[in-house]
Amino acid sequence: MRKAVLAGVILGVLSGCGGSDGDGGNDQGDFRNPMPTKQSVTKVFSLLGENEYSNLYQDVDLPHEAGSDLALKNNRWFCNAFACAVDNNTPPMDGMIRRHDIDQNLIPVYVNNANGLPEFEVHKNIYDGIKLIEDAVGRKVFDLSDADGEIPVVQIEILHDDGSMVWSHEVDYSSLPTEGGFIFEFNYEQAGHTGLCGAAGKGPWDSSGSTIIAADSTVVNLGWQWIRIASEDATCTHSPELVAHELTHALGFRYHFAGFGGEDRPSDPRPVYGSHVFGHQAKEVLKQLFAHDIGSDVNNMNIPNY
């Protein structure tokens, strides 16, 4: 059994997305956001590769021991933090590419029908948003197929009998055939909760983005990620681009940037809201993420000049 080191959630995480940043729109790009340059793509990867293993606060066992409550719930890789290292001797991971290892396994995808609706159908925007991601990457990323060749629909409780939220460590995944994957919660009600049009996190009510597991000198994603798309209303509209945006958060990009819900300001390195939800910059960054090996030095990537 290897030990895990937990890291605190970094400041400025932008994995929950409100309607004011364009996350409800269908736009592809904007004159405010020119085509990405090598410098701008490198900047995005520098944010991704920064050392975020500070503020260590707790040791736990990963994967969680067989017979434990989390293991019985098929949540063996749960980590209530942004980043976990399965070995206390894991070297620093700053400046390294981290992503899902889709050469080993495609990422399983499920859609949750929490209320057990008999006429439940997977929304077309989920399929179209996944296609946007895979078109950008240039290869298959997700495993969608159930016996009928469609995204499997599951029923996972996200509320207790008294109406309180099921927290990330309480979710029971024992009915699912994999030890991790992405779960969509579509048309969830905003009222009384987050007020976000979309969000990605480690549980049905979490908006902290993807959890990173550092193992064997590499940095990969393991366990469960949730993508929530809110019900349509005056501030939130559905689109494949919104789905792709939240999937990109779940794939590891916690920050917004120009062409991905934010604009660059030369005087301030932090991204801000304002640009389109899934523009050409986001697509190029995804392409480069999966074109480079896990563990690659973000400062020495083979990125073309545009």
C-alpha positions in Angstrom: 0.0 0.0 0.0 1.5 3.3 -1.0 1.0 6.6 0.9 -0.7 9.6 -0.6 0.1 13.2 0.0 -2.7 15.7 -0.4 -2.3 19.2 -1.6 -4.6 22.1 -0.9 -6.8 23.5 -3.6 -5.0 26.4 -5.4 -6.2 29.9 -5.4 -8.0 31.1 -8.5 -9.5 27.8 -9.6 -12.1 28.5 -12.3 -13.7 25.1 -12.9 -17.2 26.4 -12.2 -18.6 28.6 -15.0 -21.3 31.2 -14.8 -23.4 32.6 -17.6 -21.5 35.9 -17.6 -18.4 34.4 -19.2 -20.1 33.2 -22.3 -20.4 29.6 -21.2 -23.9 29.4 -22.4 -23.2 30.4 -26.0 -22.4 28.7 -29.2 -19.6 30.9 -30.4 -16.4 29.5 -31.9 -14.0 32.4 -31.6 -13.8 36.1 -31.6 -11.7 39.0 -33.2 -10.6 39.8 -29.6 -8.8 36.5 -29.5 -6.3 36.0 -32.3 -5.0 32.6 -33.3 -2.8 31.2 -30.6 0.9 31.8 -30.8 3.6 29.4 -29.5 4.1 31.8 -26.7 0.5 31.9 -25.6 0.1 28.0 -25.8 3.3 27.7 -23.7 1.8 30.1 -21.2 -1.3 27.9 -20.8 0.8 24.8 -20.3 3.0 26.7 -17.8 -0.2 27.2 -15.7 -1.0 23.5 -16.1 2.5 22.4 -15.1 3.1 24.7 -12.1 4.1 23.2 -8.8 0.7 22.9 -7.0 1.9 20.4 -4.4 2.2 23.1 -1.7 0.3 23.3 1.6 0.6 19.5 2.3 -1.8 18.8 5.1 -2.7 15.1 5.4 -1.5 11.6 4.5 -3.9 8.9 3.4 -3.6 5.5 1.7 -4.2 5.3 -2.1 -5.8 3.4 -3.5 -8.1 3.0 -0.5 -7.8 -0.4 1.2 -10.1 -3.2 0.1 -13.0 -3.4 2.5 -12.9 0.3 3.4 -16.1 2.3 3.0 -14.6 4.1 -0.1 -13.5 0.9 -1.6 -16.9 -0.7 -1.1 -18.4 2.3 -2.9 -16.0 1.8 -5.9 -14.3 5.1 -5.0 -10.8 3.8 -4.3 -8.9 6.8 -5.8 -10.9 9.5 -3.9 -8.8 12.3 -2.8 -10.4 15.3 -1.1 -7.9 17.8 -2.6 -6.5 19.0 -5.9 -3.4 16.8 -6.1 -2.4 13.5 -4.6 0.9 11.6 -4.7 0.7 7.9 -4.1 4.2 7.8 -2.7 5.7 10.1 -0.2 9.0 9.9 -2.2 7.4 11.1 -5.4 9.6 13.7 -6.9 8.3 17.2 -7.6 5.9 17.3 -10.5 6.0 21.0 -11.3 6.6 21.9 -15.0 5.4 18.5 -16.2 2.6 17.5 -18.5 -0.2 15.7 -16.7 -3.2 14.2 -18.5 -5.2 11.0 -18.8 -3.3 8.1 -20.3 -5.7 7.4 -23.2 -3.1 5.1 -24.8 -3.8 2.6 -21.9 -7.5 3.2 -21.5 -10.1 5.6 -23.0 -12.0 7.6 -20.5 -15.3 5.9 -19.6 -18.4 8.3 -19.9 -21.7 7.9 -18.2 -24.8 10.0 -17.9 -26.7 10.1 -14.6 -30.4 9.7 -14.4 -30.6 10.5 -10.7 -34.4 10.6 -10.6 -34.8 7.3 -12.5 -37.0 8.9 -15.2 -38.4 6.2 -17.4 -38.2 8.3 -20.6 -34.7 9.6 -20.0 -32.5 10.3 -23.0 -28.9 11.4 -23.3 -28.9 15.0 -24.6 -27.5 15.4 -28.1 -25.2 18.2 -26.9 -23.3 15.7 -24.8 -22.4 13.6 -27.9 -21.7 16.8 -29.9 -19.5 18.2 -27.1 -17.5 15.0 -26.9 -17.0 15.1 -30.7 -15.6 18.7 -30.4 -13.0 17.4 -28.0 -12.0 14.4 -30.1 -11.9 16.4 -33.3 -9.6 18.9 -31.6 -7.3 16.1 -30.2 -7.4 14.1 -33.5 -8.2 10.8 -31.9 -10.6 8.9 -29.6 -10.5 10.1 -26.0 -13.7 8.7 -24.5 -15.2 5.3 -24.2 -19.0 5.8 -24.9 -20.3 2.4 -25.7 -22.8 0.4 -23.8 -24.3 -2.7 -25.3 -26.4 -0.5 -27.7 -23.4 1.6 -28.8 -24.5 4.6 -26.8 -23.4 6.4 -23.7 -24.5 4.3 -20.7 -27.2 5.8 -18.5 -26.7 5.1 -14.8 -28.7 6.0 -11.6 -26.5 7.4 -8.8 -28.1 9.1 -5.9 -27.0 12.7 -5.4 -29.4 13.6 -2.7 -30.1 11.9 0.7 -33.6 11.0 1.6 -33.8 14.2 3.7 -32.9 16.3 0.6 -29.4 17.1 1.7 -26.5 16.7 -0.8 -24.5 13.5 -1.2 -20.9 14.8 -0.8 -18.1 13.5 -3.0 -16.8 11.0 -0.5 -20.3 9.6 0.1 -21.2 8.8 -3.6 -21.8 5.1 -4.2 -20.3 3.9 -7.6 -20.6 0.2 -6.8 -23.1 -0.3 -9.6 -20.6 0.9 -12.2 -18.2 -1.5 -14.1 -15.1 0.8 -14.0 -13.0 2.3 -11.3 -13.3 5.8 -12.6 -14.6 7.9 -15.5 -16.6 11.0 -16.3 -20.3 11.3 -15.2 -22.6 13.9 -16.7 -25.4 15.4 -14.6 -27.5 17.2 -17.2 -30.3 19.7 -16.5 -29.5 19.9 -12.8 -31.4 22.7 -11.0 -29.4 25.8 -10.1 -31.8 27.1 -7.5 -30.4 27.0 -4.0 -27.1 25.7 -5.2 -24.2 27.2 -7.2 -25.8 29.5 -9.8 -23.3 28.1 -12.3 -24.2 27.1 -15.9 -21.6 24.4 -15.9 -19.1 22.9 -13.5 -16.5 20.1 -13.2 -15.4 18.5 -10.0 -14.8 15.3 -8.0 -18.4 14.8 -7.0 -22.0 15.7 -8.0 -21.9 19.0 -6.1 -18.2 19.8 -6.4 -16.8 22.6 -8.6 -13.0 22.3 -7.8 -12.0 20.8 -11.1 -10.1 17.6 -11.8 -8.1 15.7 -9.2 -4.5 14.9 -10.2 -2.8 11.7 -9.1 1.0 11.6 -9.2 2.3 8.0 -9.5 5.6 6.4 -10.6 7.1 9.7 -11.7 4.2 10.6 -13.9 1.1 12.6 -13.4 -2.2 11.2 -14.5 -5.9 11.4 -13.7 -7.7 8.5 -11.9 -11.0 8.1 -10.2 -14.3 9.9 -10.8 -15.0 13.3 -12.3 -18.5 14.9 -12.6 -19.6 17.4 -15.3 -22.7 19.3 -14.5 -24.7 21.2 -17.0 -27.4 23.4 -15.6 -31.1 23.7 -16.6 -31.6 26.3 -19.3 -33.0 29.6 -18.1 -32.5 33.3 -18.8 -28.8 33.1 -18.1 -27.8 29.6 -19.2 -28.3 28.0 -22.6 -27.2 24.6 -23.7 -24.6 24.1 -26.4 -22.0 21.5 -27.4 -19.4 24.2 -26.7 -20.5 24.4 -23.1 -20.2 20.6 -22.8 -16.7 20.7 -24.4 -15.7 23.6 -22.0 -16.5 21.6 -18.9 -14.9 18.5 -20.3 -11.7 20.5 -20.9 -11.8 21.5 -17.2 -12.3 17.8 -16.2 -9.3 16.9 -18.4 -7.1 19.1 -16.3 -7.3 22.7 -17.4 -8.4 24.5 -14.2 -7.8 28.1 -15.5 -9.7 30.0 -18.1 -7.6 31.6 -20.9 -8.3 33.5 -24.1 -10.6 31.3 -26.2 -11.6 29.3 -23.2 -13.8 31.6 -21.1 -11.1 34.2 -20.4 -8.9 36.9 -22.0 -5.2 37.6 -21.4 -4.2 40.9 -19.9 -0.5 41.8 -20.4 -0.3 43.5 -17.1 -1.8 40.7 -15.1 -1.0 37.0 -15.7 -4.2 35.8 -14.2 -7.0 34.9 -16.7 -10.3 36.8 -16.6 -13.8 36.0 -17.9 -14.9 37.4 -21.2 -14.1 35.3 -24.3 -15.9 32.5 -25.9 -16.4 29.2 -24.2 -14.5 26.8 -26.6 -12.7 28.7 -29.2 -9.7 27.8 -31.5 -7.2 28.4 -28.7 -8.8 25.8 -26.5 -8.8 23.3 -29.3 -5.1 23.9 -30.0 -4.2 23.5 -26.4 -6.1 20.2 -26.2 -4.4 19.0 -29.4 -0.9 19.8 -27.9 -1.8 18.2 -24.6 -2.4 14.8 -26.1 0.3 15.2 -28.7 3.0 15.2 -25.9 3.9 12.4 -23.5 2.9 12.5 -19.9 5.7 13.9 -17.9 7.0 16.1 -20.8 8.7 19.4 -19.7 6.2 22.1 -20.4 9.0 24.6 -21.2 10.5 22.3 -23.9 7.5 21.2 -25.8 7.5 20.9 -29.6 4.8 23.5 -30.2 4.6 25.0 -33.7 4.6 28.7 -34.5 1.2 29.7 -35.7 
